Amino acid sequence: MRPPYLLLDIDGVLIPFPDEHGSTPATHTRHDVVPAGRSADNPVTVWLDPDHGRQLLDVFRTGLFTPVWCTSWRQDAATLIGPLLGLPDLPYVDLPRLQLTTSHPDGYLWKRDHIDAWLGDALTVWIDDDFSSLDFAWAAERTARGAATLLIEPDPYVGLQPRHLTEATSWGYRMAAADAA
């Protein structure tokens, strides 16, 4: 069996949103990056936790997953964000650039239809901060069809926590054991 995918979002997961006072977690460090198509004199400020790189590498080294960026940052995830965390060059899902006024235009996360088609029947852990109840129902339906799917939803103002990666890794070990049985 091919290892399950580990789909990883950035905004609200690795880059927490500022709280009502404009603050980000004290663990995060400021970086200015220039996404593709943006002028160098108009960078985007991001706040990243340097420990996330090590934590993610520990998960990647288990061999339990095929890690893939699943973010509106698209290729910039691999060229801008990943290197700041010391991550290897990871593939990314080439999500469409939609004109959206909400992240749930159909009641569920806008990425989901694209991810569903991209995944096919592959097993996956998807870490994103913006799931709805319809996304969790979709994951349960995929799992019932034999395509085990775990959604992990960090608080977007706190971001990824070690317990999220522990949950993903534990799930990955269970999938590997079930495949070996």
C-alpha positions as CSV (number, residue, x, y, z in Angstrom):
1,M,0.0,0.0,0.0
2,R,1.2,3.5,-0.8
3,P,1.5,5.6,2.4
4,P,-1.5,7.8,3.1
5,Y,-1.2,11.5,2.1
6,L,-0.6,14.1,4.8
7,L,-2.3,17.2,3.4
8,L,-1.1,20.3,5.1
9,D,-2.6,23.8,5.0
10,I,-0.6,26.9,5.9
11,D,-2.9,29.8,6.9
12,G,-4.4,29.1,10.3
13,V,-2.3,26.0,10.6
14,L,1.4,27.1,10.3
15,I,0.6,30.8,10.2
16,P,-2.0,31.5,12.9
17,F,-4.3,34.4,12.4
18,P,-3.8,37.4,14.8
19,D,-6.2,37.5,17.7
20,E,-8.6,40.4,18.4
21,H,-5.6,42.4,19.7
22,G,-3.5,41.7,16.6
23,S,-1.2,39.3,18.4
24,T,0.1,36.0,17.3
25,P,1.5,33.3,19.5
26,A,4.8,34.2,21.2
27,T,6.4,31.0,19.8
28,H,6.2,32.4,16.3
29,T,8.8,34.5,14.5
30,R,8.2,37.2,11.9
31,H,9.2,36.7,8.3
32,D,8.6,38.8,5.2
33,V,8.0,36.8,2.0
34,V,7.3,37.7,-1.6
35,P,4.8,35.3,-3.2
36,A,4.9,34.7,-6.9
37,G,3.4,37.5,-8.8
38,R,3.9,40.0,-6.0
39,S,6.4,42.9,-6.1
40,A,9.4,42.7,-3.8
41,D,8.6,46.1,-2.3
42,N,5.2,44.7,-1.2
43,P,6.1,41.6,0.8
44,V,3.6,39.5,2.9
45,T,4.4,39.2,6.6
46,V,4.0,35.7,8.1
47,W,4.6,34.4,11.6
48,L,6.0,30.9,11.8
49,D,6.9,28.7,14.7
50,P,10.5,27.4,14.1
51,D,9.7,24.2,16.0
52,H,7.1,23.2,13.4
53,G,9.8,22.3,11.0
54,R,11.4,19.8,13.4
55,Q,8.0,18.5,14.4
56,L,6.9,17.9,10.9
57,L,10.2,16.4,9.9
58,D,9.8,13.9,12.7
59,V,6.4,12.9,11.3
60,F,7.8,12.7,7.7
61,R,10.7,10.5,8.8
62,T,8.3,7.8,10.1
63,G,7.6,7.0,6.5
64,L,3.9,6.7,7.4
65,F,2.8,9.5,5.0
66,T,3.4,11.2,1.7
67,P,3.4,14.9,2.7
68,V,1.7,17.3,0.3
69,W,1.0,21.0,0.7
70,C,-2.8,21.7,0.4
71,T,-3.0,25.5,0.5
72,S,-3.9,28.5,-1.4
73,W,-0.1,29.3,-1.2
74,R,0.3,26.6,-3.9
75,Q,3.9,26.5,-5.2
76,D,4.9,29.3,-2.8
77,A,4.4,26.8,0.1
78,A,7.3,24.8,-1.2
79,T,9.5,27.8,-2.3
80,L,8.8,30.3,0.5
81,I,7.2,28.7,3.6
82,G,8.8,25.2,3.6
83,P,12.4,26.5,3.5
84,L,11.8,28.9,6.4
85,L,10.9,25.9,8.5
86,G,13.7,23.7,7.2
87,L,11.4,21.4,5.3
88,P,12.3,19.5,2.1
89,D,10.8,20.5,-1.2
90,L,7.3,19.0,-1.0
91,P,4.7,18.7,-3.8
92,Y,1.6,20.7,-3.6
93,V,-2.0,20.3,-4.8
94,D,-2.5,22.9,-7.6
95,L,-5.7,24.3,-6.3
96,P,-7.6,26.7,-8.6
97,R,-7.6,30.4,-8.0
98,L,-11.3,31.0,-7.3
99,Q,-13.0,34.4,-6.6
100,L,-14.6,33.5,-3.3
101,T,-16.3,35.7,-0.7
102,T,-16.5,32.8,1.8
103,S,-14.4,29.7,2.4
104,H,-17.6,27.6,2.5
105,P,-19.5,28.6,-0.7
106,D,-21.4,25.3,-0.7
107,G,-21.5,24.8,3.0
108,Y,-18.1,23.0,3.1
109,L,-14.4,24.0,2.6
110,W,-13.9,25.3,-1.0
111,K,-10.9,23.0,-1.4
112,R,-12.8,19.8,-0.8
113,D,-14.1,19.1,-4.3
114,H,-10.7,19.6,-5.8
115,I,-9.1,17.4,-3.1
116,D,-11.7,14.7,-3.5
117,A,-10.9,14.4,-7.2
118,W,-7.2,14.6,-6.6
119,L,-7.2,11.9,-3.9
120,G,-9.3,9.4,-5.7
121,D,-9.5,6.5,-3.2
122,A,-6.2,7.3,-1.5
123,L,-6.1,7.3,2.3
124,T,-5.3,10.7,3.9
125,V,-4.9,12.9,6.9
126,W,-5.8,16.5,6.1
127,I,-4.8,19.2,8.5
128,D,-6.7,22.5,7.9
129,D,-8.2,25.1,10.2
130,D,-11.5,25.6,8.2
131,F,-13.6,22.5,8.1
132,S,-17.3,22.5,8.4
133,S,-19.6,19.7,9.6
134,L,-20.1,18.8,6.0
135,D,-16.4,18.1,5.6
136,F,-16.4,15.8,8.6
137,A,-19.4,14.0,7.1
138,W,-17.5,13.7,3.8
139,A,-14.5,12.2,5.7
140,A,-16.8,9.7,7.4
141,E,-18.3,8.7,4.0
142,R,-14.8,8.3,2.5
143,T,-13.7,6.1,5.4
144,A,-16.9,4.0,5.1
145,R,-16.0,3.4,1.4
146,G,-12.6,2.1,2.4
147,A,-10.6,5.4,1.9
148,A,-9.8,6.2,5.5
149,T,-9.8,9.9,6.0
150,L,-8.8,11.8,9.1
151,L,-9.5,15.6,9.3
152,I,-7.5,17.5,11.9
153,E,-8.6,21.1,12.6
154,P,-6.3,23.3,14.6
155,D,-7.6,26.5,16.2
156,P,-6.7,29.2,13.6
157,Y,-5.5,31.6,16.2
158,V,-3.2,29.1,17.8
159,G,-2.2,26.9,14.8
160,L,-0.6,23.5,14.7
161,Q,0.1,21.9,18.1
162,P,2.1,18.7,18.9
163,R,-1.1,16.9,19.8
164,H,-2.3,17.3,16.2
165,L,0.8,15.6,14.9
166,T,0.5,12.9,17.5
167,E,-3.0,12.3,16.4
168,A,-1.9,12.0,12.8
169,T,1.0,9.7,13.6
170,S,-1.1,7.4,15.7
171,W,-3.7,7.2,12.9
172,G,-0.8,6.5,10.4
173,Y,0.5,3.6,12.6
174,R,-3.0,2.2,12.8
175,M,-3.4,2.3,9.0
176,A,0.0,0.7,8.5
177,A,-0.9,-2.1,11.0
178,A,-4.2,-2.7,9.3
179,D,-2.5,-2.9,6.0
180,A,0.1,-5.4,7.3
181,A,-2.6,-7.7,8.9
